[in-house]
Amino acid sequence: MTVLIFALGLVFVIEGLLYALFPGAMKNMMKFVIEQQDSAIRLAGLLSATIGVFIIYMVK
């Protein structure tokens, strides 16, 4: 459970830094994502989750 909370905190740190350091780029990215079809966003999410699981598997 501690590792899960640590990982969640790390996600917040990384995402927060992106918004703090590159606010204009993050706005542009949000505009880009809003214009995409739901299926494309879903595919990107599934791909991201799959890569994440693979990385965790390789590290453990």
C-alpha positions in Angstrom: 0.0 0.0 0.0 2.9 2.3 0.8 4.3 1.9 -2.7 0.9 2.7 -4.3 0.7 5.9 -2.3 4.3 6.8 -3.2 3.6 6.2 -6.9 0.4 8.3 -6.8 2.4 11.1 -5.1 5.1 10.9 -7.7 2.4 11.2 -10.5 1.2 14.4 -8.8 4.7 15.8 -8.6 5.5 15.1 -12.2 2.2 16.4 -13.5 2.4 19.5 -11.3 5.9 20.3 -12.5 4.7 20.1 -16.1 1.9 22.6 -15.4 4.3 24.9 -13.5 7.1 24.9 -16.0 5.2 24.7 -19.2 1.7 26.3 -18.8 1.4 27.4 -22.4 2.3 24.0 -23.7 -0.1 22.3 -21.4 -2.9 24.5 -22.6 -2.1 23.7 -26.2 -2.0 20.0 -25.3 -5.5 20.3 -23.6 -6.9 22.0 -26.8 -5.4 19.2 -28.9 -6.9 16.5 -26.7 -10.3 18.1 -26.7 -10.4 18.0 -30.5 -9.6 14.3 -30.6 -12.2 11.6 -30.9 -13.1 9.5 -27.8 -11.7 6.4 -29.4 -8.3 8.0 -30.0 -8.2 9.2 -26.4 -9.2 5.8 -25.1 -6.6 4.0 -27.2 -3.9 6.4 -25.9 -5.0 5.7 -22.4 -4.9 2.0 -22.9 -1.5 2.1 -24.5 -0.2 4.3 -21.6 -1.6 1.9 -19.0 -0.1 -1.1 -20.9 3.3 0.5 -21.0 3.1 1.3 -17.3 2.2 -2.3 -16.4 5.1 -3.5 -18.6 7.6 -1.1 -16.9 6.4 -2.3 -13.4 6.7 -5.9 -14.5 10.2 -5.3 -15.7 11.3 -3.5 -12.5 9.8 -6.2 -10.2 
